[in-house]
Amino acid sequence: METSERKIDLYEVAEITLSYSAKVKASLLPRVASSRQVYEVFVQVWDQDRIGFVEDFKVMLLSRANRVLGIVTISSGGTGGTVVDVKLVYAAAIKANACSVILAHYAKCLFM
């Protein structure tokens, strides 16, 4: 009985790279220390014209000193919901070299 083992060629696998490039000095990034401050930062980046239409899911990426490294929109749905892929949340956190994340979901319910 023959076994056909194929030698693994490392040049045939995908290359994965992670990079982080800060464009602003860390001392100039906004710092959040309370839920009110987090809300104020999110309000600045949320599109107020779409807020009654669609559900959005955003992630705030923070440094160890609670400086806001960035905010990323993970998903945007319709009036009835949005789907969040957890892998995208982790990928954003890793690429930004974030020490912590704050998740935010906004859905406006209109009752007549």
C-alpha positions as CSV (number, residue, x, y, z in Angstrom):
1,M,0.0,0.0,0.0
2,E,1.5,3.3,-1.1
3,T,1.1,6.5,0.7
4,S,1.3,9.6,-1.4
5,E,2.4,12.4,0.7
6,R,2.9,15.7,-0.9
7,K,5.6,18.0,0.3
8,I,4.3,21.3,1.6
9,D,5.6,24.3,-0.3
10,L,5.5,27.3,1.9
11,Y,5.5,29.6,-1.1
12,E,2.0,28.3,-2.0
13,V,0.3,29.6,1.1
14,A,-1.3,33.0,1.5
15,E,0.8,35.7,3.1
16,I,-0.9,37.6,5.9
17,T,0.3,41.0,7.1
18,L,-1.0,43.2,9.8
19,S,-0.1,46.9,9.7
20,Y,-0.9,49.9,11.8
21,S,-0.1,53.5,10.8
22,A,-1.1,56.3,13.1
23,K,-1.7,59.6,11.3
24,V,-2.2,61.6,14.5
25,K,0.0,61.9,17.6
26,A,-1.5,59.8,20.4
27,S,-1.6,62.9,22.7
28,L,-3.9,64.6,20.2
29,L,-6.5,61.8,20.1
30,P,-9.7,62.4,22.2
31,R,-9.8,60.6,25.5
32,V,-13.0,59.1,26.8
33,A,-13.5,58.5,30.5
34,S,-17.3,58.2,30.8
35,S,-20.3,56.9,28.9
36,R,-21.4,60.5,28.3
37,Q,-18.1,61.2,26.5
38,V,-18.4,58.0,24.5
39,Y,-21.9,59.1,23.4
40,E,-20.6,62.6,22.4
41,V,-17.9,61.0,20.2
42,F,-20.4,58.6,18.6
43,V,-22.9,61.4,17.9
44,Q,-20.2,63.3,15.9
45,V,-19.6,60.4,13.5
46,W,-23.2,59.1,13.2
47,D,-25.0,60.3,10.1
48,Q,-28.0,62.1,11.5
49,D,-29.8,62.0,8.1
50,R,-29.8,58.2,8.1
51,I,-30.4,57.6,11.8
52,G,-34.2,57.2,11.5
53,F,-33.9,55.0,8.4
54,V,-31.4,52.3,9.1
55,E,-29.8,50.4,11.9
56,D,-26.1,50.8,12.2
57,F,-23.5,49.0,14.3
58,K,-20.2,50.8,15.0
59,V,-17.1,50.0,17.0
60,M,-15.0,52.5,18.9
61,L,-11.4,51.4,19.1
62,L,-9.4,52.6,22.2
63,S,-5.8,52.6,23.3
64,R,-4.7,51.6,26.7
65,A,-5.1,55.2,27.9
66,N,-8.7,55.3,26.5
67,R,-7.7,57.4,23.6
68,V,-10.0,57.0,20.6
69,L,-7.9,55.3,17.8
70,G,-10.9,55.3,15.5
71,I,-14.5,54.3,14.9
72,V,-15.5,51.8,12.3
73,T,-18.9,50.9,10.9
74,I,-19.2,47.2,11.0
75,S,-22.6,46.9,9.5
76,S,-25.5,48.9,8.2
77,G,-28.9,47.3,7.7
78,G,-32.4,48.2,6.9
79,T,-35.3,49.4,9.2
80,G,-35.7,45.9,10.7
81,G,-32.1,44.9,11.6
82,T,-28.5,44.6,10.8
83,V,-26.1,41.7,11.0
84,V,-22.8,41.8,12.8
85,D,-19.9,39.6,11.8
86,V,-17.8,39.2,14.9
87,K,-14.7,38.4,12.8
88,L,-14.9,42.0,11.4
89,V,-15.0,43.4,14.9
90,Y,-11.9,41.4,15.9
91,A,-10.1,42.3,12.6
92,A,-10.7,46.0,13.2
93,A,-9.4,45.8,16.8
94,I,-6.3,43.9,15.8
95,K,-5.4,46.1,12.8
96,A,-5.8,49.3,15.0
97,N,-3.8,47.7,17.8
98,A,-6.7,48.5,20.1
99,C,-6.6,47.5,23.7
100,S,-10.3,47.8,24.1
101,V,-13.5,48.3,22.1
102,I,-16.9,49.9,22.7
103,L,-19.8,48.5,20.7
104,A,-22.7,50.7,19.6
105,H,-25.9,49.9,17.9
106,Y,-28.5,52.4,16.9
107,A,-32.0,51.6,15.8
108,K,-34.8,54.2,16.0
109,C,-38.2,52.8,16.5
110,L,-41.1,54.9,15.1
111,F,-44.5,54.3,16.5
112,M,-47.6,55.8,15.0
